[in-house]
Each structure stands twice: as structure tokens, then as C-alpha cells.
Amino acid sequence: MIQRIRAKARLPRVYSAIFVIAYFLASFVNYLFGVGLSWFLTPDQFGVLGVAQSLLLMGGLVVGSGFAWTSTRILASQGTNDQSRAGIRTSLLANIILGIVLGFGLWIFYLNGWIPLGPIYSTVTPLIALTMTILSARAVLNGAGRGIYRFSWVAVNLVLEVLIKAGVGLWFVISGAGVNGVMAAFAIGAFFSLLHSIWIIKPIHLWQGKSWIDRSVFTSTVPIFLAMLGPALMVNLDILGLKLLSPPQSADRLAGYYQAAAILARAPVFIAQAFTHVLFSRAAGSQKDLPGNTNSNGNQYLQTALRLWLWILLPASLGMILLPKVILSILFPDAYLIAAPTLQIASVGGALLALVTLFSGVLQALGETRYSVFAAISATIAQVFTLVWAIPYWGAAGAAWSLIVAGAIALLLFIPALKGIGFRPRLLPIRIEHYLDN
């Protein structure tokens, strides 16, 4: 039985590789896009863009951290049937409503002055709302695509969205559209990728079946939502806190310099998210193939997560910690070298949050909810308190320190869950093909 399962797992491994490579490529293009914009925008404009992107990323992470992962787990663990289709339809409808509430709620808050961003954001906020709504539908459809292991086409979707966004955005900026043009490009890229996502999930025949609403989806989504949203929020709260807690006359400029450090420090976290998409699908699928064997499955995938972090993600963070000025000077104008000390601090936090992201994904796929949810909530609250206390004293460095606090607390609170599964770290090097076999 186990041999048949392993043979079955090897069949789609090339598609998993394509997905991970595509995520790397999408992240690389995103970084080139961000770095390129720094040459066409002033530090103030770059700061506005950083705040706008963080707002969009946070909204996108909210709509991508609950029902999207539920869709993956439903299809990976149950296969395609009338019940799973009902679950996907429920997730899609609920997530679209959530996206509308978040996006247009942000716009209403801004118009009423409850979010003191300033007049320059008058066009930016409705564009964020539109993009967030589109992303809410796309997230669930791509989650369903991962659940049926269509990693190659989801990979194409990721790259398609980034290429359209980057190409249109740079063209708008060069044409003089500024930050508004960049945010319009985000909406355009999201729209075309949504059309492709609809095609990706065509094999599941989503609209077939008599049952249309599955209420159990809501109760199963809450713990996934809280646990998966936590690490994602932590890498975006820092720049928003810096914007809102700094003196108004210098907030955008400080955010602009910090954005240069944040773009680099977040890289290991985004790469961890790529691995987590595949790990989550595989770990959830293992519950169908080997039911009741959570400890064995958990050890297997947690060991893989740890080794990926140790041998791939941690070295990337160490490079930024040891050579911050060299890396900044290669990618950014000289004006951003002032962010070197901040980059060192933020890179430590980025390394910790990358491991948090990997562990959280595996634990949720295995059905471990209690400790991972508690860790996510506690670490996020601790980060907010750190931002409120540290930014008035240390400015950008205080924002960077909040990442370390959040990551360290989350990892400490994961310990009971890891012990419960019987996890024992083994730090031997791992080959990518071994990871894909998992």
C-alpha cells in the first residue's frame, strides 16, 4: 500500500517543481519591478507605493489565507465529487463577499478620514479595493487548482499575473502616471489572471451537483484562516506601522527607505510561501492516502520544511545580514544605502518568519489547529505592541525589530504542537527531488 502511494506521489513531482520554479520567477520579476520603480519614483512616491502595496498585500493575504487553503484541502483530501464541489462553491462565494467588504471598506474608511493616509491616496484606495475583490475570487480558484495538483497551470497563472502587472506598470510609470499607474497595473494583472484561473479549474466541473452550500466549510476555515494569515500579516504590518506612527511630514520618506530594506528582507518569506503551497497540498493529500497516521506524515513534512529553511532560505537571509550595503548598492540607487542597518535587522526577522510560514502550513494541512492559531494571534499582537512602542524611539529600526519579535514568539509557541507530533529535528542536507517526492 505504502509503495503504491509513493509511486503515485512521484508522478506529479515534475509539476511541483514547475510550480516552485515559477514562484521563484514570479518573485524575481516582482523584485525587479520594485527595484525598477525606485529609479523612476521619488523616495516620497516610493513610500506611497510601499504603503499602498502593503495595504493590498494585507488584503490579498486575508482573502488568500482562509477559503483558498480550505479549497486546497477539500480537493486534496476528498477528491472531486458533489460534496467537494459544494465546498469549493461555498468558499468562492464567501471569499468574494469578504474581498468586497475588505476592499471597499478600506475605501470608505479612507473617505471618512478614519485612516489618515493623506490626499495623495484618493485614487490609490479605490484601485486597491477593485484589485482586492478580483484577487478574492482568484485565490479560491487557484487553491482548487492546487488541490487537484494542477501546479503547472497555477504556476503559469502566477507568472502571467506578475508579467502583466510589471509590464503595464512600468509603461504607465514611464508615461508619467506615477503611483496611480502602478496600482492600475495591479488591477489589470489580477483581472487577466482571474480569467486564466477559471480555465484552470475546468476539470472539476465546479457547477455540477445539487448541493450548493456546505456550512461545514465555514467552521473548518476559521482555524486555517487565523493560522495562515498570521505569518503573512507579520511581514506587512511593519511598513504600515512605520507610516502611521511616524511624524506626518516624514512618514512617506521613511516608508520609502524602509521599503528598500523590506523588499529584500521579505524574499525568504515569499520563497517559503512557494514551498508551503506544495507542502500543504502534499500533506493534506497524505491524510487521504494514510488516514490516522498524522505523526508519521507530520514528521516527514516538518523535516522537509526545516531542511528547506536551513539549506535554502537561511543562507539568503545571512547574505543580507552580512553584506547589506553591497546588496543594496547592486539593486537600488545610492540614496537607499541609508537603509543598510535596517536591512540587517529585518533580515533576521525575515528568516524567522520564513520558518514560521513553513511550519504553519504543514501543521494546518495535518489538522493541527490549536497551537498554530494561538501562535499566530499571539505573535501578531506582540508585533503590534512592538511597533507602537519602538517606532517613536527607533524609527525604521523599530519596525524591523517587530519582525524579530513576531517570528521568535510564533516559533516558541509552535513547540507544543511539534512535540505532540513527535518532531525531532534532523538537519542533514536535502535534495530538491527528495522534497518533491514528499
N, C-alpha and C positions, 0 to 999 in steps of 0.2 A: 504493500500500500504506500509506504513512505517513498519507495523508489519511483512509483508511478507519479506521485506528487512532485518529486524533484525533477523528473523528466518533463512533466508538464510545465514547471516553472521556468525551465531553460528555454522553452520555445519563444516567449516574448522578450527575452533578455536584450536582444538587439534593439527592440523598440524602446525599452527602458533606457538604453544607452543613448539613443537618439534624443529622448526627452531631456536627459540630463545635459547633454551637449548643447541642445537648443536653449535650455535655460541659461547655461553659461554664455552662449552667444547673445541671447536677449539682454542679459545683464551687462555684457561688454558693450553692446550698442547703446544701452541706456547710459552707461558711464561716459562713453564718448559723446553722447548727446549732451549730457550735463556739463562735461568739461568744455565742449564746443560753445555752449551758450555762455559760459563765463567769459569768452573772448568778445562776445557781441553785446553783452549787457553790462551795465554799471554795477558795482557792488550793491547799491541800493536795490536796483531791479532784480539782481540775482537773489537778494534776500527775500524780496516779494515772491519770486518764483519758488524759493525754498519753502516758504510758509504755505503757499498755495499747493505745492506738491505734497507737503506733509498732511495738509487737510484732506486732499484727495486720497493719498495713500491710507490715511487712517480710516476714511470712509470706505475705501475699497477693501481694506483689511477686515472691517466689520462685516461687510456683505460677503466676504470670502472666507470667513473663519467659522461659520456655523453650518448653514444649509448646504454649502458647497461640499464640505467634508462629509456631511451626512449622506449626500448623494453618492459619493465615492464608496462609502462603507456599505450602503444598501446594495449596490450592484456587485461590489466585490464579494460580499458575504452571502448574498441571496441569489445572484444571477438575475437574468431577465425574465420576469413574469408579471402577471397583472398586479400583484401586490407591490413589487418594486417599482413598477411604472407609476402607480398611485403615489408612492413615496416621493418619486422624483417630481411629479406634477405639484405635489404639496410644497416641496422645497422651492420649486421655481416661483410659484405664486407668492409664497411668504417672503422670499428674498427680494422680489421686485417691489413689494409693498415696503419692505424695510429700506431698500435703496431710495425710494421716493421720499419716505419720511426723513431719512437722514440728510439727503441732498438738499431738498427744498426746505427742510427745517433749518439747515445751516444758512440758507439764503434769507429766510425770514428773520432769523436771529441777527444776521448782519444788518438787514434793512432797519430793524428796530434799535440798533445800536447796542445790543446785548453782547456782541462780540466786537470789541474796539479795534478793528483792523485798519481803518482809515479809508478815505475816498478812493484811493488807487485800486481797491479791491471790488469796486462796484460792478465791473464786468467779469471779473475773475470768479466771483462766488456763484453766479448762475451757470457758468460753464462747468464749475465743479459739480453742481447739482445734476446737470444733464449727464455728465460723464459717469457719475456715481450710479445713476439709475441704469444706464446701459451696462455697466460692469456687474451690477447685481444679477442680471439675467445671465450674462456670460459666465459668471463664476459657477453657477449651478450646472450649466450645460457642460462646461469643461470638467467639473467634478464628476459628472456622469461619464464623460469620456474616459477619465482615468479609471473609473470603476469597472469599465469593460476593457481596460488595458489598451486603449487606443492612444498610447503615449506618443506615437509618431505624429499623429494628426494634431493632438494637443500641442505638441512641440512646434509644429508648423504654425499653429494659431498664435502661440506666444511670440514667435519671431515676426510673424506678419503684423501683429499689432504694434510692436516696437519699431519696425522699419517704417511703417506708415506714419506713426507719430513723429519719429525723428526726422524723416524726410520732409514732411509737411511743416513741422515746427521750425526747422532751420530755414526753410524757404520763407515762412511768414516773418521770422525774426530779421532775416537779411532784407526783406521788403519793408521793414520798419514797423511791423505790427507789435513788437515788444512782447511783454509777458502775456497779454491777451491772445496774441497769435499762438504762443506755445500752448496755452490752455485749450484753445480751439482745436489744435492738433491732437491733443489728448482725446477729445470727444470724437473726432473723426476716426482715429485709430481704433478706439473702442467699438465704434459702430460697425466698421468693416470686419473686425474680429468676431463680433457677435453673429454676423451673418454666417461666417465660417463655422462657428460653434454649433449653430443649428444643423448644419450639414454633418458635423462630426457624430452627433448622437442619433442620426437617422436609423442605424441598425436596431436600436432598441424599440422602435415604433412607439414613441412616447405617448401618443394619444389613443392607443388601443386599451381596451379594458373597461369594465363597467364602473369600478370604484374610482373616484376622482380625488378623494381627500383621505389621507391617512393621519389620524390625530396623533398616533404614537411618534410621528416624526418630530413633533414639537418637543416632547419630553426628552427624546434621545439627542436632540440638537443642542439643548441648553448647556450641558457639560462640555461638549465639543467646542461650542462657541466660546465659552469662557476660557478654556484651556488654550485653544489655538490663537485666540485674539490677544492674549496677554503678551507673549513674546513679540508679536507683530506691533502692538501699540508701543512697546518699550523703546523701539528704535525710531519712533517718530515723535514721542512726547517731548524729547529734549529740545528740538528746534522750535516747537510751538511754545514751550515754556520760556525759552530764551526771548522769543518775540514778545510775548505777553508780559513778562516780568522785568524786561529791560526798560530804561528810560525811552519814552516815545521818540525823541529826536534822534536816537542812535540805534533803535531796535532793528530796523531793516538792514543797516550796515553790519551790525554784529551778526545777524542771522545769515547774511551773505558770506561772511568769512567763515562762520561755523559750518555753513552748507558745504564748503570745500572739504572740510575735515570729515563731515558726516557722510558724504558721498563715498569716501574711501573706507571709513571705519565700518560702514554697513555692508560692505562687499561680502565678508564671510557669512553674514546672516542671510543674505539673499541666496548665496550658493547653498547654504544649509536648507533653505526652503525648497530648492530644486530637489535635493536628495530626499527631503521629507515627503514630497508628493509621491515619489516612487515607493519609499519605505512604508508609508501609510497604506497604500493600495496593497502591497505585498503582505504586510502584517494583518490587515483586515481579511484578505483572502485566505490567509493561513488558518483563520478561525473556522472557515467553512471546510477546509481540507483536513484539518486536525482539530476538531472540536474538543474542548475540555483540556487542551494541552497548553494552557496560557504560559506557564513557567518556561517550558522548553522554547516556545515561539518567542517569548519575551526576551530571553537571554540571547537568542540568535540575532534578533533585530537590534537590541540595545547594544550588543557587542559591535555590530556593524556601524551603528551610529557613532559610538565612541571612537572607533578607529578612523572613520571618515573625518571626524573632527580633529583627531590628533595628528594625522598624517597629511591632511589636505588643507583644512581651514585654519588651524592654529599657526602653521608656518606663514600663511598670508598675513595674519594679524601681527606676528612677530616682526615681519619685514617693515610694517608701518610703524611699529613701536621703536625699532632701532634706527630707521632711516627716514624719518618723517619729512625732513626738508628736501631730501633727494627725490622722494616720490612726489611731493607737492610741486617741486620745480619742473619735473618732467611733464606734468599734466595741466598745471594751472599757471596763469600769469604770476609774475614775481610778487604782486601785491598780496597774494594769498599765502605767502610764506609765513606771515604772522600767525597762521593757524597751526603751525607745526606742534607746539606743546599741547594744544587741544587735541590734535590728531593722535598723539601718543596715548592720552588718557582714554579717548573714545575708542581706540582700537582694543584696549583691554576689555572694555565693556562689550564691544562687538564680538570678541572671541567668546566671552561667557554666554552671550545671548545666542550665538550660533549653536552651542551645545544645548542650551535650553530648548531651542526650536526643534532640534533632532529628537531629544528625549520626549518632549511633549507630544510630538506626532506619533511616535511609536506607542507610548502609553495610552493615548486616546484610541488608536487603532485596535489595541488589545482589550479595550473596555475598561481600563483603569481611569476612573474619573475623579475620585475624592481628593487625592493628594495633588494631582496635577492642576485641578481647578483652584484649590486653596493656594498653591504656589503662584499661579498666575495672578490671582486677585491681590494677594499679599505683596508680591513684588511690584506690581503696578502702583499700589497705594504708597509703598515705600519710595518709589521713584518720584511720585508727585510731591511728597513731603521734602525729598532731597532737592528737587527743583525750586520749590518755594523758599527753602532755607539757603541754598547755596548760590543761586544766581545773583541775588543782590550783593553778595560778598565777592564772588569769584567770576561772575560773568559767564563767558563761554566755557571756561574750565568747570564751573559748577554744573552746567548742563551735561558735559561729558561725564563727570563723576556720577551722575544719576544713572547712567547705563551700567556702571560697575556695581552700584548698589542693587539695582534691579536684577541683574544677572546672578550675582552671588546669592541673594536671598532665594531666588527661584530654585537654584541648584541645591541649596541646603534643604529646602522643603520637599524636593524630589526624593530625598534619601529614604524615607519610609516606604515609598512606592517601589523603589528599586530593590530594597531589602525584601519586600513582600514577594517579589517575583524571583528572588534568589540571584540577583545580578551580582556577578563577580567580575570586575574589570580585567580584561586581557588586552594588553597594549601592543601585541605583535602587529607588524605591518599588514595591510590588507590590499589585495589586488582588486582593481575595479571589477574584473569579470566575476570574482567571488561575490562581491557585493550585489552584482546584477543577478547572480544565481539565486540570491536570497529573495 
